[in-house]
């Protein structure tokens, strides 16, 4: 099982990168970092991938802003860790509310 502290750290890193402006961080570099993180995480075994995905869903509940909660909830799919089965046709999470 992936510790929630590790999941939370990964979520916070992804939030900082994704929600930064071009003035704060070079956008090409930010994309490259997220792609590298996704590639590394995709190398995990099935049990760890499932644990990580579940962890992102759990820690998403701790964020106050709906946009950030949704972002963290969708991280497993965005990082290529699982299928998009928990989203509706508009890409919205159907299990958050």
C-alpha positions in Angstrom: 0.0 0.0 0.0 1.3 3.5 -0.9 1.3 5.7 2.2 -1.1 8.6 2.1 1.8 10.9 3.0 3.5 10.0 -0.3 0.2 10.3 -2.2 -0.4 13.7 -0.6 3.1 14.9 -1.5 2.7 13.8 -5.2 -0.7 15.5 -5.3 0.8 18.8 -3.9 3.6 18.6 -6.4 1.2 18.1 -9.3 -1.0 21.0 -8.0 1.9 23.3 -7.7 3.1 22.5 -11.2 -0.3 22.5 -12.9 -1.7 25.6 -11.3 1.5 27.7 -11.6 1.6 30.5 -14.1 4.2 31.0 -16.8 5.8 33.7 -14.6 6.2 31.2 -11.8 7.4 28.3 -13.8 8.4 27.6 -17.4 5.4 25.9 -19.0 7.4 23.5 -21.2 9.4 22.4 -18.2 6.2 21.9 -16.1 4.7 19.6 -18.8 8.0 17.7 -19.0 8.0 17.2 -15.2 4.4 15.9 -15.1 5.0 13.6 -18.1 8.2 12.2 -16.4 6.3 11.7 -13.1 3.5 9.9 -15.0 5.9 7.6 -16.8 7.7 6.7 -13.5 4.4 6.0 -11.7 3.1 3.9 -14.6 5.9 1.5 -13.9 4.4 0.5 -10.6 2.7 -2.9 -10.3 -1.1 -3.3 -10.5 -1.5 -3.4 -6.7 0.5 -0.2 -6.1 -1.3 1.5 -9.0 -4.6 0.7 -7.5 -3.4 1.8 -4.0 -2.1 5.1 -5.5 -5.3 5.8 -7.4 -7.3 5.1 -4.2 -5.0 7.4 -2.3 -5.5 10.3 -4.7 -9.2 9.9 -4.3 -8.9 9.9 -0.5 -6.6 12.9 -0.3 -8.7 14.9 -2.8 -11.4 15.2 -0.1 -9.0 17.3 2.0 -8.8 20.2 -0.5 -11.2 23.0 0.0 -11.3 24.4 -3.5 -13.6 22.4 -5.8 -11.3 22.9 -8.8 -8.3 21.5 -6.8 -10.4 18.6 -5.4 -11.5 17.7 -8.9 -7.9 18.0 -10.2 -6.6 15.6 -7.5 -9.5 13.2 -8.0 -8.7 13.0 -11.7 -4.9 12.6 -11.3 -4.9 8.8 -11.7 -6.6 9.1 -15.1 -4.6 12.2 -16.1 -1.3 10.4 -15.2 -2.4 7.3 -17.2 -2.7 5.1 -14.0 -6.2 3.9 -14.8 -9.1 4.1 -17.2 -11.6 7.0 -17.2 -14.5 4.8 -16.0 -15.4 7.2 -13.1 -16.0 10.2 -15.3 -19.0 11.2 -17.3 -18.9 12.3 -20.9 -17.8 15.8 -20.0 -14.8 14.5 -18.0 -16.5 15.5 -14.7 -16.2 13.2 -11.6 -19.5 11.7 -10.8 -18.6 10.5 -7.3 -17.4 13.8 -5.7 -20.7 15.2 -4.4 
